[in-house]
Amino acid sequence: MRTKWLALLALALSATGVHAQHPPTPVTYFAGPSGRSAIPLQRSVDHKLYLTVVVNGKPLNLFVDTGATTVLDVNVVRQLGLPLTDTEDEAFGISGVGGRRQLAFVDLVLGRIVITNHQVSVVDLSALRDLHAAHDLPVFDGLIGAELLAVLRARIDYDRLVLEVRRPDR
């Protein structure tokens, strides 16, 4: 009888969308003109591309990384006062494991595109940021990654040194 009750409870919770571990993911909204928007890029001495993106009202320097998801440094997210959601996922990349991944939901202004409630990974990037500072490389706050670049149908124009993005169709 107890097993049936637990099975019914699990079924009821899944049917209503109630999940104990993760709150519902907010819907991401895109606003702005339908045409392409060109955003100036800068190139560091080690050839990385970066740009300024307004995140929750604050301009941040983000590197363009077509092989990563969008990531913000945990210290930057704390300065913005954003709530964090813990995950069971390990944060990792080419350089290895970087600890547990957390999530935050941010509002971004990317050129003329306004993005509301975009999910970003939050990782402690202190060591990498310190390494950049020690070698006179640009200060950065995170990465703009492939999941967002794909949705925005991004193009990198190396001749003009701009990132072109387009608001997704509604």
QUIJOUR-V602970 format. One record per helix or strand of 2 or more residues. SS is the DSSP state (helix for helix, strand for strand). FROM is the first residue (numbers start at 1). LEN is the number of residues. If there is no record, write none. Layout:
# QUIJOUR-V602970
SS;FROM;LEN
SS;FROM;LEN
This chain:
# QUIJOUR-V602970
helix;2;15
strand;29;3
strand;36;5
strand;42;2
strand;49;7
strand;58;8
strand;71;3
helix;74;7
strand;85;9
strand;96;15
strand;113;11
helix;126;9
strand;142;4
helix;146;6
strand;155;3
strand;162;5
